[in-house]
Amino acid sequence: MSRQRLKNGASELQAINRRRDIHRKTIPALAQAGPVSVWMVLFVTIPMLYIIYVSFMSRGVFGDVVYEFSLESYQTLLDSTYFKVIVKSLQVALFTTVACLLLGYPFAYYIARKPPEVASRLIMLIMIPFWTNSLMRLNSWLLLFQT
């Protein structure tokens, strides 16, 4: 009888340790992913769902949204003028995607094969245009809102 109790106690202890391990692993992961997930839901998912909802509504005389179901917006997509613009946009998107893949993957492979000191400098060279873009955008906002 005592051996059975020892086995039950050991199995209960193993179950408790498994639960502790799960908690030890999931809580830090939730702490990292939680704020980002909330941010994405609030500022990406909900606005996109609202845009989709409004796209099925009709327009008023002055361009405002009238909350009556309509497929009129989607029927205008089939108009030849809009259709040409959509096709041209998709062509440009396809071209830039292929160009980025053809340039990006070989360069990423090149960086990955370098020692960490050299790789960090090469990544810095990639980041400089993004920083310049952010700086110029901030400067333009400042110029725009000056009195």
NUKERO-380774 format. One record per atom (N, C-alpha, C): x negated, y, z negated; atom name; residue number from 1. Coordinates in pm, whole numbers, padded with zeros to 5 digits. Example, Ala and Ser with C-alpha at 12.3 -4.5 7.8 and 13.67 -1.06 7.14 Angstrom:
<<-01319 -00569 -00780> 'N' 1>;
<<-01230 -00450 -00780> 'CA' 1>;
<<-01320 -00330 -00780> 'C' 1>;
<<-01285 -00225 -00708> 'N' 2>;
<<-01367 -00106 -00714> 'CA' 2>;
<<-01290 00003 -00787> 'C' 2>;
# end
This chain:
<<-00081 -00120 00000> 'N' 1>;
<<00000 00000 00000> 'CA' 1>;
<<-00086 00127 00000> 'C' 1>;
<<-00196 00126 -00072> 'N' 2>;
<<-00281 00245 -00078> 'CA' 2>;
<<-00352 00270 00055> 'C' 2>;
<<-00386 00162 00127> 'N' 3>;
<<-00448 00182 00259> 'CA' 3>;
<<-00350 00249 00355> 'C' 3>;
<<-00227 00212 00348> 'N' 4>;
<<-00125 00273 00434> 'CA' 4>;
<<-00113 00421 00402> 'C' 4>;
<<-00115 00454 00272> 'N' 5>;
<<-00108 00595 00233> 'CA' 5>;
<<-00230 00671 00283> 'C' 5>;
<<-00346 00610 00274> 'N' 6>;
<<-00467 00675 00324> 'CA' 6>;
<<-00460 00698 00474> 'C' 6>;
<<-00409 00599 00548> 'N' 7>;
<<-00394 00617 00693> 'CA' 7>;
<<-00296 00728 00726> 'C' 7>;
<<-00183 00730 00653> 'N' 8>;
<<-00084 00836 00675> 'CA' 8>;
<<-00141 00972 00641> 'C' 8>;
<<-00215 00978 00529> 'N' 9>;
<<-00277 01104 00489> 'CA' 9>;
<<-00380 01151 00590> 'C' 9>;
<<-00459 01056 00644> 'N' 10>;
<<-00559 01092 00743> 'CA' 10>;
<<-00494 01140 00872> 'C' 10>;
<<-00386 01075 00912> 'N' 11>;
<<-00319 01117 01036> 'CA' 11>;
<<-00253 01253 01018> 'C' 11>;
<<-00198 01278 00897> 'N' 12>;
<<-00140 01410 00870> 'CA' 12>;
<<-00248 01517 00870> 'C' 12>;
<<-00363 01485 00813> 'N' 13>;
<<-00475 01579 00811> 'CA' 13>;
<<-00523 01609 00954> 'C' 13>;
<<-00528 01506 01038> 'N' 14>;
<<-00567 01527 01178> 'CA' 14>;
<<-00466 01616 01249> 'C' 14>;
<<-00338 01595 01222> 'N' 15>;
<<-00234 01678 01284> 'CA' 15>;
<<-00248 01823 01239> 'C' 15>;
<<-00275 01844 01112> 'N' 16>;
<<-00292 01980 01061> 'CA' 16>;
<<-00415 02045 01125> 'C' 16>;
<<-00523 01971 01136> 'N' 17>;
<<-00644 02025 01200> 'CA' 17>;
<<-00620 02058 01346> 'C' 17>;
<<-00542 01974 01416> 'N' 18>;
<<-00510 02004 01557> 'CA' 18>;
<<-00431 02133 01568> 'C' 18>;
<<-00333 02152 01478> 'N' 19>;
<<-00253 02275 01480> 'CA' 19>;
<<-00341 02397 01451> 'C' 19>;
<<-00435 02382 01356> 'N' 20>;
<<-00526 02493 01326> 'CA' 20>;
<<-00613 02526 01446> 'C' 20>;
<<-00661 02424 01516> 'N' 21>;
<<-00742 02447 01635> 'CA' 21>;
<<-00662 02519 01743> 'C' 21>;
<<-00537 02477 01758> 'N' 22>;
<<-00452 02542 01858> 'CA' 22>;
<<-00432 02688 01821> 'C' 22>;
<<-00404 02715 01694> 'N' 23>;
<<-00386 02854 01651> 'CA' 23>;
<<-00515 02933 01666> 'C' 23>;
<<-00629 02871 01636> 'N' 24>;
<<-00757 02940 01649> 'CA' 24>;
<<-00786 02977 01794> 'C' 24>;
<<-00737 02898 01887> 'N' 25>;
<<-00763 02925 02029> 'CA' 25>;
<<-00659 03017 02090> 'C' 25>;
<<-00533 03003 02051> 'N' 26>;
<<-00427 03079 02118> 'CA' 26>;
<<-00415 03221 02068> 'C' 26>;
<<-00439 03245 01939> 'N' 27>;
<<-00421 03381 01887> 'CA' 27>;
<<-00518 03479 01951> 'C' 27>;
<<-00648 03449 01964> 'N' 28>;
<<-00734 03544 02036> 'CA' 28>;
<<-00694 03562 02182> 'C' 28>;
<<-00649 03454 02246> 'N' 29>;
<<-00607 03465 02386> 'CA' 29>;
<<-00484 03554 02397> 'C' 29>;
<<-00389 03539 02306> 'N' 30>;
<<-00271 03625 02307> 'CA' 30>;
<<-00306 03769 02274> 'C' 30>;
<<-00403 03788 02187> 'N' 31>;
<<-00445 03925 02153> 'CA' 31>;
<<-00507 03994 02273> 'C' 31>;
<<-00573 03918 02359> 'N' 32>;
<<-00632 03978 02479> 'CA' 32>;
<<-00529 03995 02590> 'C' 32>;
<<-00447 03894 02611> 'N' 33>;
<<-00354 03897 02723> 'CA' 33>;
<<-00224 03970 02689> 'C' 33>;
<<-00191 03979 02563> 'N' 34>;
<<-00063 04040 02524> 'CA' 34>;
<<-00046 04184 02566> 'C' 34>;
<<-00140 04274 02529> 'N' 35>;
<<-00123 04415 02568> 'CA' 35>;
<<-00120 04435 02720> 'C' 35>;
<<-00202 04360 02791> 'N' 36>;
<<-00203 04372 02937> 'CA' 36>;
<<-00071 04324 02994> 'C' 36>;
<<-00018 04216 02940> 'N' 37>;
<<00109 04163 02988> 'CA' 37>;
<<00222 04261 02961> 'C' 37>;
<<00224 04320 02843> 'N' 38>;
<<00328 04419 02812> 'CA' 38>;
<<00315 04539 02906> 'C' 38>;
<<00193 04585 02928> 'N' 39>;
<<00168 04698 03018> 'CA' 39>;
<<00218 04667 03159> 'C' 39>;
<<00186 04546 03209> 'N' 40>;
<<00227 04509 03345> 'CA' 40>;
<<00379 04499 03356> 'C' 40>;
<<00443 04444 03255> 'N' 41>;
<<00589 04433 03259> 'CA' 41>;
<<00652 04572 03257> 'C' 41>;
<<00602 04659 03169> 'N' 42>;
<<00663 04792 03156> 'CA' 42>;
<<00638 04881 03277> 'C' 42>;
<<00517 04878 03329> 'N' 43>;
<<00481 04977 03430> 'CA' 43>;
<<00466 04922 03571> 'C' 43>;
<<00483 04791 03590> 'N' 44>;
<<00478 04735 03725> 'CA' 44>;
<<00606 04658 03755> 'C' 44>;
<<00638 04561 03673> 'N' 45>;
<<00751 04473 03703> 'CA' 45>;
<<00884 04546 03697> 'C' 45>;
<<00909 04617 03589> 'N' 46>;
<<01038 04687 03576> 'CA' 46>;
<<01056 04793 03684> 'C' 46>;
<<00956 04879 03712> 'N' 47>;
<<00975 04975 03822> 'CA' 47>;
<<00996 04907 03958> 'C' 47>;
<<00925 04795 03983> 'N' 48>;
<<00946 04726 04112> 'CA' 48>;
<<01086 04667 04121> 'C' 48>;
<<01136 04611 04012> 'N' 49>;
<<01272 04560 04013> 'CA' 49>;
<<01373 04672 04036> 'C' 49>;
<<01347 04790 03979> 'N' 50>;
<<01435 04904 04001> 'CA' 50>;
<<01430 04949 04147> 'C' 50>;
<<01311 04950 04206> 'N' 51>;
<<01298 04989 04347> 'CA' 51>;
<<01374 04891 04436> 'C' 51>;
<<01362 04763 04407> 'N' 52>;
<<01436 04663 04485> 'CA' 52>;
<<01585 04684 04469> 'C' 52>;
<<01629 04711 04347> 'N' 53>;
<<01771 04736 04321> 'CA' 53>;
<<01820 04858 04399> 'C' 53>;
<<01745 04967 04394> 'N' 54>;
<<01785 05090 04463> 'CA' 54>;
<<01781 05070 04614> 'C' 54>;
<<01696 04981 04664> 'N' 55>;
<<01689 04961 04809> 'CA' 55>;
<<01817 04902 04865> 'C' 55>;
<<01897 04840 04780> 'N' 56>;
<<02025 04786 04824> 'CA' 56>;
<<02141 04882 04802> 'C' 56>;
<<02114 05005 04760> 'N' 57>;
<<02218 05104 04738> 'CA' 57>;
<<02225 05195 04860> 'C' 57>;
<<02333 05269 04873> 'N' 58>;
<<02347 05359 04988> 'CA' 58>;
<<02301 05499 04948> 'C' 58>;
<<02283 05584 05050> 'N' 59>;
<<02237 05720 05027> 'CA' 59>;
<<02354 05816 05038> 'C' 59>;
<<02343 05923 04959> 'N' 60>;
<<02443 06027 04964> 'CA' 60>;
<<02413 06126 05077> 'C' 60>;
<<02492 06229 05084> 'N' 61>;
<<02476 06330 05189> 'CA' 61>;
<<02342 06401 05179> 'C' 61>;
<<02298 06428 05057> 'N' 62>;
<<02174 06502 05036> 'CA' 62>;
<<02055 06411 05007> 'C' 62>;
<<02067 06282 05035> 'N' 63>;
<<01958 06188 05016> 'CA' 63>;
<<01952 06125 04879> 'C' 63>;
<<02046 06159 04792> 'N' 64>;
<<02045 06099 04660> 'CA' 64>;
<<02100 05956 04666> 'C' 64>;
<<02078 05881 04560> 'N' 65>;
<<02120 05741 04555> 'CA' 65>;
<<02265 05734 04510> 'C' 65>;
<<02346 05667 04592> 'N' 66>;
<<02485 05639 04556> 'CA' 66>;
<<02490 05490 04521> 'C' 66>;
<<02532 05459 04401> 'N' 67>;
<<02525 05321 04354> 'CA' 67>;
<<02640 05238 04410> 'C' 67>;
<<02637 05219 04542> 'N' 68>;
<<02729 05131 04613> 'CA' 68>;
<<02643 05039 04699> 'C' 68>;
<<02670 04910 04692> 'N' 69>;
<<02589 04812 04765> 'CA' 69>;
<<02596 04839 04915> 'C' 69>;
<<02476 04835 04980> 'N' 70>;
<<02468 04858 05123> 'CA' 70>;
<<02342 04793 05178> 'C' 70>;
<<02350 04744 05299> 'N' 71>;
<<02232 04690 05368> 'CA' 71>;
<<02180 04786 05474> 'C' 71>;
<<02227 04909 05470> 'N' 72>;
<<02191 05009 05571> 'CA' 72>;
<<02040 05034 05576> 'C' 72>;
<<01974 05037 05462> 'N' 73>;
<<01829 05062 05459> 'CA' 73>;
<<01754 04952 05532> 'C' 73>;
<<01799 04829 05518> 'N' 74>;
<<01731 04718 05582> 'CA' 74>;
<<01766 04708 05730> 'C' 74>;
<<01880 04761 05769> 'N' 75>;
<<01914 04764 05912> 'CA' 75>;
<<01828 04864 05987> 'C' 75>;
<<01788 04974 05920> 'N' 76>;
<<01703 05072 05987> 'CA' 76>;
<<01562 05018 06011> 'C' 76>;
<<01521 04915 05936> 'N' 77>;
<<01389 04855 05960> 'CA' 77>;
<<01380 04792 06099> 'C' 77>;
<<01494 04749 06152> 'N' 78>;
<<01494 04687 06283> 'CA' 78>;
<<01495 04788 06396> 'C' 78>;
<<01510 04916 06363> 'N' 79>;
<<01501 05022 06463> 'CA' 79>;
<<01361 05020 06524> 'C' 79>;
<<01349 05044 06652> 'N' 80>;
<<01221 05028 06722> 'CA' 80>;
<<01112 05120 06666> 'C' 80>;
<<01146 05241 06626> 'N' 81>;
<<01046 05334 06573> 'CA' 81>;
<<00985 05280 06444> 'C' 81>;
<<01070 05242 06351> 'N' 82>;
<<01021 05190 06223> 'CA' 82>;
<<00950 05056 06242> 'C' 82>;
<<01002 04975 06331> 'N' 83>;
<<00943 04843 06353> 'CA' 83>;
<<00801 04855 06406> 'C' 83>;
<<00778 04951 06496> 'N' 84>;
<<00642 04973 06549> 'CA' 84>;
<<00547 05017 06438> 'C' 84>;
<<00595 05102 06349> 'N' 85>;
<<00511 05150 06239> 'CA' 85>;
<<00477 05033 06145> 'C' 85>;
<<00574 04946 06118> 'N' 86>;
<<00551 04832 06030> 'CA' 86>;
<<00450 04736 06092> 'C' 86>;
<<00465 04709 06222> 'N' 87>;
<<00372 04619 06290> 'CA' 87>;
<<00231 04677 06290> 'C' 87>;
<<00219 04807 06316> 'N' 88>;
<<00088 04872 06314> 'CA' 88>;
<<00026 04867 06175> 'C' 88>;
<<00106 04888 06072> 'N' 89>;
<<00056 04880 05934> 'CA' 89>;
<<00007 04740 05902> 'C' 89>;
<<00080 04639 05945> 'N' 90>;
<<00038 04501 05920> 'CA' 90>;
<<-00091 04468 05995> 'C' 90>;
<<-00107 04522 06117> 'N' 91>;
<<-00230 04499 06192> 'CA' 91>;
<<-00350 04562 06121> 'C' 91>;
<<-00333 04684 06074> 'N' 92>;
<<-00441 04752 06002> 'CA' 92>;
<<-00474 04676 05873> 'C' 92>;
<<-00372 04629 05802> 'N' 93>;
<<-00395 04554 05678> 'CA' 93>;
<<-00470 04424 05707> 'C' 93>;
<<-00432 04356 05813> 'N' 94>;
<<-00500 04232 05850> 'CA' 94>;
<<-00646 04258 05886> 'C' 94>;
<<-00670 04362 05964> 'N' 95>;
<<-00806 04396 06004> 'CA' 95>;
<<-00893 04429 05884> 'C' 95>;
<<-00842 04513 05793> 'N' 96>;
<<-00922 04551 05676> 'CA' 96>;
<<-00945 04431 05584> 'C' 96>;
<<-00847 04342 05573> 'N' 97>;
<<-00865 04223 05490> 'CA' 97>;
<<-00975 04135 05546> 'C' 97>;
<<-00972 04112 05677> 'N' 98>;
<<-01075 04028 05740> 'CA' 98>;
<<-01212 04095 05729> 'C' 98>;
<<-01218 04226 05750> 'N' 99>;
<<-01345 04297 05740> 'CA' 99>;
<<-01402 04290 05597> 'C' 99>;
<<-01315 04307 05498> 'N' 100>;
<<-01362 04297 05359> 'CA' 100>;
<<-01410 04157 05326> 'C' 100>;
<<-01342 04056 05377> 'N' 101>;
<<-01386 03919 05354> 'CA' 101>;
<<-01520 03891 05421> 'C' 101>;
<<-01535 03937 05544> 'N' 102>;
<<-01659 03912 05616> 'CA' 102>;
<<-01778 03988 05557> 'C' 102>;
<<-01753 04104 05499> 'N' 103>;
<<-01860 04180 05436> 'CA' 103>;
<<-01879 04144 05288> 'C' 103>;
<<-01769 04120 05219> 'N' 104>;
<<-01774 04102 05075> 'CA' 104>;
<<-01830 03968 05031> 'C' 104>;
<<-01786 03860 05092> 'N' 105>;
<<-01833 03728 05048> 'CA' 105>;
<<-01983 03708 05068> 'C' 105>;
<<-02039 03742 05183> 'N' 106>;
<<-02185 03727 05194> 'CA' 106>;
<<-02261 03816 05095> 'C' 106>;
<<-02213 03938 05073> 'N' 107>;
<<-02281 04025 04979> 'CA' 107>;
<<-02269 03973 04836> 'C' 107>;
<<-02151 03919 04800> 'N' 108>;
<<-02133 03860 04667> 'CA' 108>;
<<-02223 03738 04650> 'C' 108>;
<<-02237 03659 04753> 'N' 109>;
<<-02326 03543 04748> 'CA' 109>;
<<-02470 03589 04730> 'C' 109>;
<<-02508 03693 04803> 'N' 110>;
<<-02643 03750 04792> 'CA' 110>;
<<-02669 03798 04650> 'C' 110>;
<<-02573 03869 04592> 'N' 111>;
<<-02589 03920 04455> 'CA' 111>;
<<-02597 03804 04356> 'C' 111>;
<<-02516 03701 04376> 'N' 112>;
<<-02514 03588 04283> 'CA' 112>;
<<-02646 03512 04281> 'C' 112>;
<<-02720 03516 04389> 'N' 113>;
<<-02847 03443 04397> 'CA' 113>;
<<-02965 03524 04340> 'C' 113>;
<<-02942 03649 04306> 'N' 114>;
<<-03049 03735 04254> 'CA' 114>;
<<-03061 03721 04103> 'C' 114>;
<<-03177 03757 04047> 'N' 115>;
<<-03192 03759 03901> 'CA' 115>;
<<-03097 03863 03840> 'C' 115>;
<<-03061 03847 03713> 'N' 116>;
<<-02963 03937 03651> 'CA' 116>;
<<-03000 04085 03657> 'C' 116>;
<<-03127 04119 03645> 'N' 117>;
<<-03167 04260 03649> 'CA' 117>;
<<-03138 04321 03786> 'C' 117>;
<<-03171 04247 03890> 'N' 118>;
<<-03149 04296 04027> 'CA' 118>;
<<-02999 04297 04058> 'C' 118>;
<<-02930 04193 04014> 'N' 119>;
<<-02786 04183 04040> 'CA' 119>;
<<-02711 04299 03976> 'C' 119>;
<<-02749 04338 03855> 'N' 120>;
<<-02680 04450 03790> 'CA' 120>;
<<-02702 04580 03867> 'C' 120>;
<<-02821 04599 03923> 'N' 121>;
<<-02846 04719 04004> 'CA' 121>;
<<-02764 04717 04133> 'C' 121>;
<<-02754 04601 04195> 'N' 122>;
<<-02675 04590 04318> 'CA' 122>;
<<-02526 04613 04291> 'C' 122>;
<<-02477 04563 04179> 'N' 123>;
<<-02337 04588 04144> 'CA' 123>;
<<-02315 04736 04116> 'C' 123>;
<<-02415 04800 04057> 'N' 124>;
<<-02407 04944 04033> 'CA' 124>;
<<-02394 05019 04165> 'C' 124>;
<<-02466 04974 04268> 'N' 125>;
<<-02455 05037 04400> 'CA' 125>;
<<-02315 05022 04457> 'C' 125>;
<<-02249 04912 04425> 'N' 126>;
<<-02111 04894 04471> 'CA' 126>;
<<-02017 04986 04396> 'C' 126>;
<<-02045 05010 04268> 'N' 127>;
<<-01955 05089 04185> 'CA' 127>;
<<-01964 05239 04210> 'C' 127>;
<<-02075 05287 04260> 'N' 128>;
<<-02093 05431 04280> 'CA' 128>;
<<-01986 05492 04371> 'C' 128>;
<<-01948 05432 04484> 'N' 129>;
<<-01841 05492 04564> 'CA' 129>;
<<-01707 05500 04490> 'C' 129>;
<<-01677 05401 04407> 'N' 130>;
<<-01553 05406 04330> 'CA' 130>;
<<-01556 05520 04230> 'C' 130>;
<<-01671 05541 04164> 'N' 131>;
<<-01683 05651 04071> 'CA' 131>;
<<-01672 05784 04143> 'C' 131>;
<<-01734 05793 04260> 'N' 132>;
<<-01726 05917 04338> 'CA' 132>;
<<-01583 05946 04378> 'C' 132>;
<<-01511 05843 04420> 'N' 133>;
<<-01371 05859 04456> 'CA' 133>;
<<-01290 05910 04338> 'C' 133>;
<<-01312 05852 04220> 'N' 134>;
<<-01239 05896 04100> 'CA' 134>;
<<-01273 06040 04065> 'C' 134>;
<<-01400 06074 04076> 'N' 135>;
<<-01443 06210 04044> 'CA' 135>;
<<-01382 06311 04141> 'C' 135>;
<<-01381 06279 04269> 'N' 136>;
<<-01323 06370 04368> 'CA' 136>;
<<-01172 06385 04349> 'C' 136>;
<<-01107 06275 04315> 'N' 137>;
<<-00963 06282 04291> 'CA' 137>;
<<-00932 06369 04170> 'C' 137>;
<<-01010 06352 04064> 'N' 138>;
<<-00991 06435 03945> 'CA' 138>;
<<-01017 06581 03977> 'C' 138>;
<<-01120 06609 04054> 'N' 139>;
<<-01151 06745 04094> 'CA' 139>;
<<-01039 06805 04177> 'C' 139>;
<<-00982 06727 04266> 'N' 140>;
<<-00872 06780 04349> 'CA' 140>;
<<-00750 06809 04264> 'C' 140>;
<<-00720 06726 04163> 'N' 141>;
<<-00607 06754 04074> 'CA' 141>;
<<-00633 06883 03996> 'C' 141>;
<<-00756 06903 03952> 'N' 142>;
<<-00789 07025 03879> 'CA' 142>;
<<-00771 07147 03968> 'C' 142>;
<<-00818 07138 04091> 'N' 143>;
<<-00800 07250 04185> 'CA' 143>;
<<-00653 07274 04216> 'C' 143>;
<<-00578 07169 04227> 'N' 144>;
<<-00437 07180 04261> 'CA' 144>;
<<-00357 07249 04150> 'C' 144>;
<<-00392 07219 04025> 'N' 145>;
<<-00313 07273 03913> 'CA' 145>;
<<-00374 07396 03848> 'C' 145>;
<<-00476 07455 03911> 'N' 146>;
<<-00528 07580 03858> 'CA' 146>;
<<-00428 07691 03879> 'C' 146>;
<<-00432 07790 03792> 'N' 147>;
<<-00338 07902 03807> 'CA' 147>;
<<-00385 07999 03911> 'C' 147>;
# end
